[in-house]
Amino acid sequence: MNTRTEILTMCMVWDKRNDQVLLMNRPNQKGFPGYIAPGGKVDFPESIVDGAVREVKEETGLVVTEITYKGLDEFCDPEQGLRYMVFNYVATTFKGELLSDPPEGELLWVTLGQALELPMQDWFADRFPRFFQTGTFERSVIWEKSTGRTLKETFMVYDDSVLEQSEVK
């Protein structure tokens, strides 16, 4: 079977000073309707983090200058031989002005407490808190598109406590 892998990013822009995040309201015709963080496909041969920075700029007009890797969401569909790998980041420093006519949907600054009250895909609502937790996460889902069933899911959270005990300098 031929297989293919698509590499994508998602970057939560977080204004810590005002305790707000920037979300976009994607319309139905763009797919994944509802509120979501900026992101998209990584262009070959750019690095994954460069792809995240570029996607934020294209979709919002902001240039993120401090970005932290938070984890990987992976979705596999064996029927199609397809693997989506979504590398997730949080950006806490940025500059620029928001686009007046953003290409992917209306942009909205919202407090962390209000964000989950907005309409959004279930998978994004599940992922949302992970951007703000310590450590990194890894989630792998084997999903059967024809039935809409999850065949297997693996979820791990990694912290750096094992590194704190290391004597390597």
ZANUVEX-375213 format. One record per atom (N, C-alpha, C): chain; atom name; y, z, x. Coordinates in steps of 0.001 Angstrom, whole numbers, plus 500000, padded with zeros to 6 digits. Layout:
// residues N
ATOM  chain  name       Y       Z       X
ATOM      A    CA       Y       Z       X
...
//
This chain:
// residues 169
ATOM  chain  name       Y       Z       X
ATOM      A     N  498813  500000  500839
ATOM      A    CA  500000  500000  500000
ATOM      A     C  501246  500000  500881
ATOM      A     N  502189  499170  500524
ATOM      A    CA  503470  499191  501207
ATOM      A     C  504259  500395  500728
ATOM      A     N  504910  501055  501663
ATOM      A    CA  505753  502194  501303
ATOM      A     C  507158  501943  501828
ATOM      A     N  508107  502596  501200
ATOM      A    CA  509474  502527  501694
ATOM      A     C  510125  503891  501555
ATOM      A     N  511081  504142  502439
ATOM      A    CA  511807  505400  502449
ATOM      A     C  513289  505110  502301
ATOM      A     N  513931  505814  501403
ATOM      A    CA  515380  505709  501242
ATOM      A     C  515988  507037  501687
ATOM      A     N  516990  506947  502550
ATOM      A    CA  517666  508133  503069
ATOM      A     C  519034  508234  502420
ATOM      A     N  519273  509393  501810
ATOM      A    CA  520521  509639  501098
ATOM      A     C  521127  510957  501545
ATOM      A     N  522372  511173  501186
ATOM      A    CA  523040  512443  501474
ATOM      A     C  523691  512978  500212
ATOM      A     N  523964  514255  500237
ATOM      A    CA  524799  514894  499226
ATOM      A     C  525619  515939  499974
ATOM      A     N  526914  515990  499678
ATOM      A    CA  527790  516926  500386
ATOM      A     C  528673  517668  499393
ATOM      A     N  528464  518962  499312
ATOM      A    CA  529288  519819  498465
ATOM      A     C  530583  520128  499224
ATOM      A     N  531719  519762  498663
ATOM      A    CA  533017  520084  499257
ATOM      A     C  533473  521392  498631
ATOM      A     N  533625  522416  499480
ATOM      A    CA  533905  523776  499011
ATOM      A     C  535225  524265  499577
ATOM      A     N  536181  524510  498723
ATOM      A    CA  537453  525114  499089
ATOM      A     C  537257  526628  498975
ATOM      A     N  536838  527236  500078
ATOM      A    CA  536503  528671  500063
ATOM      A     C  537712  529534  499720
ATOM      A     N  538884  529114  500165
ATOM      A    CA  540096  529897  499933
ATOM      A     C  540356  530065  498437
ATOM      A     N  540108  529020  497672
ATOM      A    CA  540329  529060  496217
ATOM      A     C  539039  529198  495427
ATOM      A     N  537921  529364  496134
ATOM      A    CA  536597  529517  495521
ATOM      A     C  536314  528389  494526
ATOM      A     N  536587  527152  494975
ATOM      A    CA  536357  525991  494129
ATOM      A     C  535520  524952  494863
ATOM      A     N  534785  524173  494081
ATOM      A    CA  534035  523042  494618
ATOM      A     C  534520  521772  493931
ATOM      A     N  534350  520663  494635
ATOM      A    CA  534750  519368  494096
ATOM      A     C  533514  518654  493564
ATOM      A     N  533524  518364  492286
ATOM      A    CA  532419  517645  491655
ATOM      A     C  532954  516369  491025
ATOM      A     N  532069  515414  490830
ATOM      A    CA  532463  514197  490130
ATOM      A     C  531592  514028  488902
ATOM      A     N  532204  513513  487867
ATOM      A    CA  531521  513300  486600
ATOM      A     C  531061  511849  486549
ATOM      A     N  529804  511632  486895
ATOM      A    CA  529280  510263  486934
ATOM      A     C  528992  509770  485516
ATOM      A     N  529493  508573  485202
ATOM      A    CA  529209  507996  483875
ATOM      A     C  527767  507490  483799
ATOM      A     N  527274  507316  482578
ATOM      A    CA  525899  506856  482358
ATOM      A     C  525565  505593  483128
ATOM      A     N  526467  504620  483168
ATOM      A    CA  526157  503341  483792
ATOM      A     C  525995  503439  485307
ATOM      A     N  526407  504530  485935
ATOM      A    CA  526224  504733  487371
ATOM      A     C  524889  505404  487680
ATOM      A     N  524176  505854  486674
ATOM      A    CA  522934  506595  486886
ATOM      A     C  523229  508060  487170
ATOM      A     N  522286  508926  486899
ATOM      A    CA  522448  510377  487084
ATOM      A     C  523749  510863  486446
ATOM      A     N  523944  510659  485130
ATOM      A    CA  525196  511057  484490
ATOM      A     C  525389  512569  484515
ATOM      A     N  526636  512965  484486
ATOM      A    CA  527010  514369  484520
ATOM      A     C  527654  514700  485850
ATOM      A     N  527953  515968  486038
ATOM      A    CA  528644  516403  487250
ATOM      A     C  527664  516522  488408
ATOM      A     N  528134  516107  489576
ATOM      A    CA  527305  516029  490775
ATOM      A     C  528229  516090  491990
ATOM      A     N  527702  516462  493128
ATOM      A    CA  528465  516440  494373
ATOM      A     C  528478  515019  494932
ATOM      A     N  529460  514686  495760
ATOM      A    CA  529499  513359  496373
ATOM      A     C  528281  513104  497255
ATOM      A     N  527913  511845  497367
ATOM      A    CA  526804  511481  498243
ATOM      A     C  526324  510083  497953
ATOM      A     N  525334  509657  498725
ATOM      A    CA  524789  508330  498522
ATOM      A     C  523928  507903  499692
ATOM      A     N  523662  506617  499762
ATOM      A    CA  522758  506062  500764
ATOM      A     C  523374  506094  502160
ATOM      A     N  522516  506343  503140
ATOM      A    CA  522901  506280  504542
ATOM      A     C  522707  504841  505002
ATOM      A     N  523748  504273  505599
ATOM      A    CA  523673  502905  506106
ATOM      A     C  523015  502896  507479
ATOM      A     N  522154  501928  507699
ATOM      A    CA  521527  501768  509009
ATOM      A     C  522538  501121  509944
ATOM      A     N  522751  501582  511146
ATOM      A    CA  522064  502633  511880
ATOM      A     C  522870  503926  511965
ATOM      A     N  523778  504200  511015
ATOM      A    CA  524604  505401  511122
ATOM      A     C  523745  506667  511068
ATOM      A     N  524248  507747  511670
ATOM      A    CA  523532  509022  511599
ATOM      A     C  523624  509555  510175
ATOM      A     N  522765  510478  509871
ATOM      A    CA  522739  511039  508514
ATOM      A     C  524021  511812  508230
ATOM      A     N  524485  512607  509173
ATOM      A    CA  525718  513364  508950
ATOM      A     C  526915  512420  508844
ATOM      A     N  526936  511335  509633
ATOM      A    CA  528021  510357  509499
ATOM      A     C  527990  509712  508118
ATOM      A     N  526793  509480  507587
ATOM      A    CA  526656  508945  506238
ATOM      A     C  527231  509892  505206
ATOM      A     N  527003  511189  505383
ATOM      A    CA  527546  512178  504449
ATOM      A     C  529074  512189  504491
ATOM      A     N  529632  512168  505688
ATOM      A    CA  531092  512163  505843
ATOM      A     C  531681  510892  505224
ATOM      A     N  531051  509747  505481
ATOM      A    CA  531528  508484  504934
ATOM      A     C  531474  508482  503399
ATOM      A     N  530364  508969  502839
ATOM      A    CA  530228  508984  501373
ATOM      A     C  531304  509857  500722
ATOM      A     N  531597  511018  501305
ATOM      A    CA  532649  511879  500752
ATOM      A     C  533977  511131  500776
ATOM      A     N  534281  510467  501882
ATOM      A    CA  535546  509715  501999
ATOM      A     C  535604  508593  500967
ATOM      A     N  534524  507814  500840
ATOM      A    CA  534511  506695  499894
ATOM      A     C  534633  507150  498446
ATOM      A     N  533998  508264  498117
ATOM      A    CA  533937  508696  496722
ATOM      A     C  535084  509604  496301
ATOM      A     N  535730  510271  497296
ATOM      A    CA  536776  511235  496935
ATOM      A     C  538118  510977  497604
ATOM      A     N  538120  510317  498756
ATOM      A    CA  539336  510149  499542
ATOM      A     C  539524  511225  500580
ATOM      A     N  538707  512291  500544
ATOM      A    CA  538830  513388  501505
ATOM      A     C  538018  513109  502762
ATOM      A     N  538535  513599  503882
ATOM      A    CA  537808  513546  505148
ATOM      A     C  537341  514960  505451
ATOM      A     N  536012  515158  505461
ATOM      A    CA  535488  516488  505766
ATOM      A     C  535438  516649  507280
ATOM      A     N  535895  517831  507748
ATOM      A    CA  535989  518066  509184
ATOM      A     C  535108  519208  509659
ATOM      A     N  534596  519982  508763
ATOM      A    CA  533630  521034  509110
ATOM      A     C  532500  520921  508100
ATOM      A     N  531313  520554  508594
ATOM      A    CA  530199  520252  507705
ATOM      A     C  528950  520948  508249
ATOM      A     N  528168  521522  507344
ATOM      A    CA  526971  522277  507723
ATOM      A     C  525765  521742  506963
ATOM      A     N  524686  521530  507681
ATOM      A    CA  523440  521075  507072
ATOM      A     C  522831  522230  506270
ATOM      A     N  522443  521962  505012
ATOM      A    CA  521866  522999  504155
ATOM      A     C  520402  522782  503825
ATOM      A     N  519933  521537  503828
ATOM      A    CA  518520  521363  503541
ATOM      A     C  518166  519969  503064
ATOM      A     N  516877  519809  502797
ATOM      A    CA  516305  518519  502436
ATOM      A     C  515634  518603  501074
ATOM      A     N  515971  517646  500229
ATOM      A    CA  515246  517429  498977
ATOM      A     C  514532  516101  499121
ATOM      A     N  513219  516117  498901
ATOM      A    CA  512413  514915  499077
ATOM      A     C  511636  514651  497795
ATOM      A     N  511698  513406  497329
ATOM      A    CA  511001  513025  496110
ATOM      A     C  510106  511833  496432
ATOM      A     N  508820  511963  496171
ATOM      A    CA  507861  510898  496448
ATOM      A     C  507218  510436  495147
ATOM      A     N  507126  509115  494987
ATOM      A    CA  506432  508516  493854
ATOM      A     C  505313  507651  494416
ATOM      A     N  504065  508166  494419
ATOM      A    CA  502947  507422  494996
ATOM      A     C  502694  506079  494300
ATOM      A     N  502973  505985  493011
ATOM      A    CA  502753  504723  492290
ATOM      A     C  503610  503595  492863
ATOM      A     N  504833  503927  493230
ATOM      A    CA  505744  502928  493780
ATOM      A     C  505730  502889  495306
ATOM      A     N  505070  503865  495932
ATOM      A    CA  505110  503963  497385
ATOM      A     C  506512  504271  497879
ATOM      A     N  507237  505081  497114
ATOM      A    CA  508648  505340  497398
ATOM      A     C  508887  506806  497742
ATOM      A     N  509659  507017  498792
ATOM      A    CA  510068  508358  499213
ATOM      A     C  511592  508375  499324
ATOM      A     N  512231  509251  498548
ATOM      A    CA  513665  509502  498668
ATOM      A     C  513844  510777  499464
ATOM      A     N  514655  510727  500507
ATOM      A    CA  514966  511915  501286
ATOM      A     C  516467  512154  501171
ATOM      A     N  516849  513272  500555
ATOM      A    CA  518261  513598  500347
ATOM      A     C  518617  514759  501267
ATOM      A     N  519455  514470  502261
ATOM      A    CA  519924  515482  503207
ATOM      A     C  521200  516091  502643
ATOM      A     N  521184  517418  502471
ATOM      A    CA  522257  518137  501790
ATOM      A     C  523141  518886  502774
ATOM      A     N  524451  518797  502540
ATOM      A    CA  525449  519440  503401
ATOM      A     C  526463  520172  502539
ATOM      A     N  527159  521116  503170
ATOM      A    CA  528328  521734  502554
ATOM      A     C  529470  521577  503553
ATOM      A     N  530621  521157  503044
ATOM      A    CA  531814  520993  503874
ATOM      A     C  532843  522017  503426
ATOM      A     N  533375  522780  504380
ATOM      A    CA  534327  523838  504046
ATOM      A     C  535728  523560  504583
ATOM      A     N  535890  522501  505341
ATOM      A    CA  537206  522103  505832
ATOM      A     C  537363  520610  505580
ATOM      A     N  538507  520232  505074
ATOM      A    CA  538736  518840  504720
ATOM      A     C  540231  518565  504722
ATOM      A     N  540569  517283  504768
ATOM      A    CA  541980  516879  504697
ATOM      A     C  542068  515593  503890
ATOM      A     N  543276  515284  503438
ATOM      A    CA  543496  514070  502675
ATOM      A     C  543829  514372  501230
ATOM      A     N  543993  513302  500480
ATOM      A    CA  544332  513385  499063
ATOM      A     C  543199  512780  498245
ATOM      A     N  542957  513355  497072
ATOM      A    CA  541934  512804  496189
ATOM      A     C  542337  511410  495712
ATOM      A     N  541346  510551  495576
ATOM      A    CA  541577  509209  495042
ATOM      A     C  542065  509298  493599
ATOM      A     N  543006  508446  493232
ATOM      A    CA  543495  508444  491856
ATOM      A     C  542537  507705  490921
ATOM      A     N  541761  506765  491470
ATOM      A    CA  540798  506014  490668
ATOM      A     C  539458  505981  491427
ATOM      A     N  538736  507117  491456
ATOM      A    CA  537512  507182  492251
ATOM      A     C  536421  506243  491716
ATOM      A     N  535655  505616  492620
ATOM      A    CA  534676  504607  492211
ATOM      A     C  533443  505147  491493
ATOM      A     N  533092  506407  491709
ATOM      A    CA  531839  506935  491162
ATOM      A     C  532028  507851  489959
ATOM      A     N  533268  508145  489591
ATOM      A    CA  533509  509003  488444
ATOM      A     C  534661  509962  488683
ATOM      A     N  535147  510538  487594
ATOM      A    CA  536272  511474  487611
ATOM      A     C  535972  512657  488539
ATOM      A     N  536976  513058  489315
ATOM      A    CA  536838  514191  490238
ATOM      A     C  537440  515445  489609
ATOM      A     N  536786  516581  489855
ATOM      A    CA  537234  517832  489262
ATOM      A     C  536996  518985  490229
ATOM      A     N  538075  519738  490532
ATOM      A    CA  537918  521005  491246
ATOM      A     C  537558  522055  490203
ATOM      A     N  536525  522826  490461
ATOM      A    CA  536074  523832  489508
ATOM      A     C  535605  525060  490288
ATOM      A     N  535790  526248  489719
ATOM      A    CA  535337  527452  490406
ATOM      A     C  533807  527482  490435
ATOM      A     N  533275  528206  491403
ATOM      A    CA  531817  528329  491500
ATOM      A     C  531234  528885  490212
ATOM      A     N  531908  529843  489620
ATOM      A    CA  531408  530450  488392
ATOM      A     C  531390  529510  487201
ATOM      A     N  532284  528542  487175
ATOM      A    CA  532358  527602  486054
ATOM      A     C  531486  526364  486257
ATOM      A     N  531107  526078  487477
ATOM      A    CA  530427  524813  487791
ATOM      A     C  529157  524616  486974
ATOM      A     N  528326  525623  486886
ATOM      A    CA  527048  525464  486193
ATOM      A     C  527190  525389  484671
ATOM      A     N  528406  525593  484164
ATOM      A    CA  528655  525424  482729
ATOM      A     C  528909  523958  482377
ATOM      A     N  529131  523135  483397
ATOM      A    CA  529398  521713  483166
ATOM      A     C  528095  520964  482900
ATOM      A     N  528155  519854  482168
ATOM      A    CA  526940  519061  481972
ATOM      A     C  526505  518414  483292
ATOM      A     N  525238  518608  483654
ATOM      A    CA  524703  518036  484886
ATOM      A     C  523204  517888  484768
ATOM      A     N  522651  517050  485609
ATOM      A    CA  521210  516857  485669
ATOM      A     C  520529  518174  486053
ATOM      A     N  519339  518431  485514
ATOM      A    CA  518601  519668  485830
ATOM      A     C  518363  519812  487325
ATOM      A     N  518016  518717  488006
ATOM      A    CA  517730  518794  489436
ATOM      A     C  518961  519209  490226
ATOM      A     N  520159  518801  489783
ATOM      A    CA  521369  519205  490489
ATOM      A     C  521711  520657  490189
ATOM      A     N  521508  521099  488957
ATOM      A    CA  521744  522502  488608
ATOM      A     C  520827  523411  489429
ATOM      A     N  519574  522989  489660
ATOM      A    CA  518649  523763  490496
ATOM      A     C  519108  523795  491952
ATOM      A     N  519627  522684  492431
ATOM      A    CA  520038  522573  493835
ATOM      A     C  521365  523280  494103
ATOM      A     N  522244  523325  493124
ATOM      A    CA  523610  523815  493301
ATOM      A     C  523705  525152  494057
ATOM      A     N  522991  526210  493665
ATOM      A    CA  523148  527495  494364
ATOM      A     C  522721  527439  495833
ATOM      A     N  521843  526510  496183
ATOM      A    CA  521332  526434  497557
ATOM      A     C  522412  526066  498568
ATOM      A     N  523460  525405  498118
ATOM      A    CA  524551  525051  499024
ATOM      A     C  525270  526291  499547
ATOM      A     N  525197  527389  498829
ATOM      A    CA  525990  528577  499146
ATOM      A     C  525149  529741  499654
ATOM      A     N  523859  529560  499759
ATOM      A    CA  522963  530603  500253
ATOM      A     C  522787  530470  501761
ATOM      A     N  522441  531569  502409
ATOM      A    CA  522219  531515  503849
ATOM      A     C  520929  530758  504150
ATOM      A     N  520872  530206  505332
ATOM      A    CA  519683  529480  505758
ATOM      A     C  519657  528061  505234
ATOM      A     N  518526  527422  505442
ATOM      A    CA  518331  526055  504971
ATOM      A     C  517117  526014  504054
ATOM      A     N  517034  524954  503275
ATOM      A    CA  515923  524834  502335
ATOM      A     C  515223  523494  502532
ATOM      A     N  514010  523438  502040
ATOM      A    CA  513242  522199  502026
ATOM      A     C  512444  522165  500736
ATOM      A     N  512642  521090  499986
ATOM      A    CA  511928  520926  498724
ATOM      A     C  511297  519548  498722
ATOM      A     N  510023  519504  498449
ATOM      A    CA  509299  518244  498377
ATOM      A     C  508607  518160  497023
ATOM      A     N  508846  517064  496328
ATOM      A    CA  508258  516857  495005
ATOM      A     C  507499  515536  495017
ATOM      A     N  506246  515590  494601
ATOM      A    CA  505478  514376  494365
ATOM      A     C  505507  514164  492861
ATOM      A     N  506078  513032  492484
ATOM      A    CA  506418  512786  491091
ATOM      A     C  505846  511450  490652
ATOM      A     N  505280  511431  489460
ATOM      A    CA  504698  510217  488910
ATOM      A     C  505668  509643  487882
ATOM      A     N  506323  508543  488259
ATOM      A    CA  507352  507972  487388
ATOM      A     C  506789  507537  486040
ATOM      A     N  505610  506947  486016
ATOM      A    CA  505062  506399  484768
ATOM      A     C  504844  507462  483696
ATOM      A     N  504524  508690  484120
ATOM      A    CA  504287  509767  483150
ATOM      A     C  505415  510787  483122
ATOM      A     N  506284  510745  484164
ATOM      A    CA  507351  511740  484256
ATOM      A     C  506847  513106  484678
ATOM      A     N  505618  513148  485225
ATOM      A    CA  505015  514431  485608
ATOM      A     C  505221  514741  487087
ATOM      A     N  505441  516012  487372
ATOM      A    CA  505433  516484  488747
ATOM      A     C  503989  516795  489115
ATOM      A     N  503484  516146  490161
ATOM      A    CA  502107  516352  490591
ATOM      A     C  501984  517514  491562
ATOM      A     N  503014  517700  492390
ATOM      A    CA  503010  518796  493361
ATOM      A     C  504441  519064  493780
ATOM      A     N  504748  520341  494009
ATOM      A    CA  506066  520711  494510
ATOM      A     C  505906  521778  495575
ATOM      A     N  506603  521594  496675
ATOM      A    CA  506636  522569  497758
ATOM      A     C  508084  522956  497978
ATOM      A     N  508355  524252  498067
ATOM      A    CA  509720  524728  498288
ATOM      A     C  509702  525823  499335
ATOM      A     N  510558  525681  500333
ATOM      A    CA  510672  526671  501403
ATOM      A     C  512148  526960  501661
ATOM      A     N  512439  528204  502024
ATOM      A    CA  513763  528585  502499
ATOM      A     C  513569  529145  503895
ATOM      A     N  514391  528655  504814
ATOM      A    CA  514292  529077  506204
ATOM      A     C  515554  529834  506580
ATOM      A     N  515378  530941  507256
ATOM      A    CA  516547  531639  507786
ATOM      A     C  516412  531676  509302
ATOM      A     N  517408  532170  509958
ATOM      A    CA  517397  532174  511419
ATOM      A     C  516975  533514  512004
ATOM      A     N  516369  534378  511217
ATOM      A    CA  516014  535705  511713
ATOM      A     C  515044  535635  512891
ATOM      A     N  514169  534652  512911
ATOM      A    CA  513239  534540  514046
ATOM      A     C  513989  534198  515326
ATOM      A     N  515106  533508  515220
ATOM      A    CA  515882  533168  516402
ATOM      A     C  516626  534383  516953
ATOM      A     N  517003  535288  516075
ATOM      A    CA  517727  536481  516511
ATOM      A     C  516864  537354  517418
ATOM      A     N  515543  537254  517288
ATOM      A    CA  514631  538071  518076
ATOM      A     C  514284  537413  519413
ATOM      A     N  514704  536186  519599
ATOM      A    CA  514352  535439  520800
ATOM      A     C  515157  535921  522003
ATOM      A     N  514512  535886  523159
ATOM      A    CA  515200  536258  524393
ATOM      A     C  515714  535036  525144
ATOM      A     N  515488  533862  524614
ATOM      A    CA  515957  532628  525254
ATOM      A     C  517464  532546  525093
ATOM      A     N  518148  532296  526174
ATOM      A    CA  519625  532236  526147
ATOM      A     C  520086  530839  526449
//
